[in-house]
Amino acid sequence: MSRLGALFLLPLAAAACGASPRSSPTPSPTSVAGPRVEMPSGAVYRLEIARTAEEQQQGLMYRESLPDRLGMIFVFSEASVHHFWMKNTMIPLDIIWMAADGKVIFVSANTPPCKSDPCPNYGPEEPAPLVLEIAGGMAAREGIGPGKRLHLRDVR
């Protein structure tokens, strides 16, 4: 095929895929779809959801990095005291315990990976049905602290 034919077909292929040659590859925060949380700063993070006991036990273990504006939300069937540990976690995390309405109860900031057994446990003695994990240092950057409210979308 000639270069001219390829140049002609490129815009057609993009249109067929629903893309525009001039469209931005990064969606705006308001166009983020799927499970997400809006921070007090206005930033929107995409969320992975850990609902089952197996997903909650695995959490973010063995990950060597966490992409910008991505987190994991742990959705528990009841508001109980949920302590977390950092066994087999490779990166520091901010762990945020929340009430059902998204009000922040407690933040463990820059929670370090566990280097030896036994691993310490983190968390409040107050019941919480939701726990959010994001990259270490991001809670302070996004204005997250006790009493602040996070707005969850498409999580339930």
Wavefront OBJ file of the C-alpha trace (Angstrom):
o trace
v 0.000 0.000 0.000
v 1.277 3.469 -0.791
v 1.936 6.065 1.909
v -0.929 8.149 0.517
v -3.340 5.220 0.885
v -2.138 4.606 4.440
v -2.609 8.288 5.309
v -6.143 8.147 3.914
v -7.032 5.006 5.876
v -5.632 6.226 9.219
v -8.423 8.773 9.913
v -11.026 6.229 8.785
v -9.639 3.612 11.172
v -9.620 6.136 14.011
v -13.226 7.112 13.291
v -14.276 3.461 13.193
v -12.755 2.972 16.644
v -14.531 6.042 17.972
v -11.328 8.038 18.233
v -10.392 11.356 16.814
v -6.851 11.987 15.637
v -6.906 15.136 17.782
v -8.479 13.611 20.928
v -6.531 13.588 24.181
v -5.433 10.146 25.396
v -6.000 11.185 29.045
v -9.632 11.585 30.117
v -10.592 14.519 32.306
v -11.438 13.674 35.931
v -15.136 14.254 35.298
v -15.143 11.669 32.516
v -13.597 8.869 34.584
v -15.966 5.896 34.467
v -16.326 2.932 36.776
v -15.569 2.785 40.488
v -13.917 5.995 41.612
v -13.501 8.382 44.516
v -13.393 12.160 44.513
v -10.899 13.565 46.993
v -11.277 16.799 49.000
v -8.775 18.339 46.547
v -11.126 17.575 43.621
v -8.842 14.864 42.219
v -10.599 11.708 41.055
v -9.004 8.297 41.597
v -10.013 5.092 39.806
v -10.630 2.233 42.197
v -10.161 -1.493 42.265
v -12.714 -3.065 44.603
v -11.847 -5.773 47.142
v -15.156 -7.335 48.239
v -14.437 -11.009 48.841
v -12.282 -12.358 51.664
v -9.717 -13.528 49.082
v -9.536 -10.124 47.375
v -9.248 -8.384 50.735
v -6.507 -10.731 51.911
v -4.535 -10.126 48.680
v -5.052 -6.347 48.648
v -2.100 -4.592 47.042
v 0.446 -7.256 47.997
v 3.431 -7.855 45.683
v 2.894 -4.686 43.644
v 6.075 -2.756 43.022
v 4.301 0.484 42.159
v 0.858 2.047 42.072
v -0.169 4.188 39.085
v -1.130 7.808 39.703
v -4.714 8.267 40.799
v -5.412 4.592 41.375
v -6.448 3.022 44.660
v -8.098 -0.027 46.155
v -11.292 0.165 48.192
v -12.116 -2.587 50.670
v -15.886 -2.943 51.036
v -16.774 -4.922 54.152
v -20.205 -6.423 54.734
v -20.367 -4.794 58.151
v -18.841 -1.899 60.020
v -16.339 -3.667 62.271
v -12.862 -2.922 63.513
v -10.616 -3.786 60.569
v -6.877 -3.718 61.213
v -4.488 -3.932 58.268
v -0.926 -5.113 57.981
v 1.663 -4.657 55.266
v 2.949 -8.220 54.858
v 4.273 -8.786 51.316
v 3.465 -5.181 50.424
v 6.309 -3.635 48.474
v 5.388 0.072 48.587
v 4.329 2.508 51.329
v 0.587 3.140 51.364
v -1.821 5.637 52.857
v -4.639 3.618 54.432
v -7.888 5.491 55.028
v -10.748 4.106 57.156
v -14.178 5.572 56.349
v -17.790 5.502 57.491
v -20.483 4.364 55.027
v -21.079 8.006 54.001
v -17.397 8.497 53.075
v -16.460 10.452 56.210
v -12.821 9.753 57.093
v -12.396 8.099 60.495
v -8.638 7.482 60.541
v -5.591 7.757 58.277
v -2.407 5.704 58.519
v -0.080 7.835 56.405
v 2.952 6.413 54.602
v 2.384 3.014 56.153
v 5.685 1.188 55.564
v 6.072 -2.253 54.006
v 6.616 -5.002 56.561
v 10.216 -6.177 56.508
v 10.003 -8.983 59.101
v 7.491 -11.142 60.990
v 5.473 -10.439 62.952
v 4.098 -7.467 61.036
v 2.470 -4.630 62.973
v -1.241 -3.951 62.561
v -2.621 -0.523 61.675
v -6.021 1.031 62.126
v -8.456 2.587 64.525
v -10.434 0.834 67.229
v -13.554 2.364 65.685
v -15.748 0.299 63.327
v -15.484 1.140 59.618
v -17.188 -0.521 56.625
v -14.808 1.010 54.054
v -11.023 1.199 53.824
v -9.156 2.902 50.987
v -5.520 2.316 50.053
v -3.626 4.807 47.896
v 0.062 5.495 47.287
v 1.971 6.710 50.335
v 1.970 10.479 50.743
v -1.106 11.083 48.613
v -3.589 11.505 51.503
v -1.830 14.666 52.696
v -1.457 15.906 49.120
v -5.197 15.395 48.437
v -6.323 17.000 51.709
v -7.526 13.772 53.339
v -7.788 13.679 57.111
v -10.198 12.671 59.871
v -13.561 14.378 59.439
v -13.101 15.023 55.702
v -15.532 13.385 53.303
v -14.597 11.354 50.228
v -17.241 10.935 47.516
v -17.455 7.369 46.238
v -19.023 6.672 42.836
v -20.067 3.281 41.393
v -18.548 1.370 44.311
v -21.534 -0.474 45.837
l 1 2 3 4 5 6 7 8 9 10 11 12 13 14 15 16 17 18 19 20 21 22 23 24 25 26 27 28 29 30 31 32 33 34 35 36 37 38 39 40 41 42 43 44 45 46 47 48 49 50 51 52 53 54 55 56 57 58 59 60 61 62 63 64 65 66 67 68 69 70 71 72 73 74 75 76 77 78 79 80 81 82 83 84 85 86 87 88 89 90 91 92 93 94 95 96 97 98 99 100 101 102 103 104 105 106 107 108 109 110 111 112 113 114 115 116 117 118 119 120 121 122 123 124 125 126 127 128 129 130 131 132 133 134 135 136 137 138 139 140 141 142 143 144 145 146 147 148 149 150 151 152 153 154 155 156
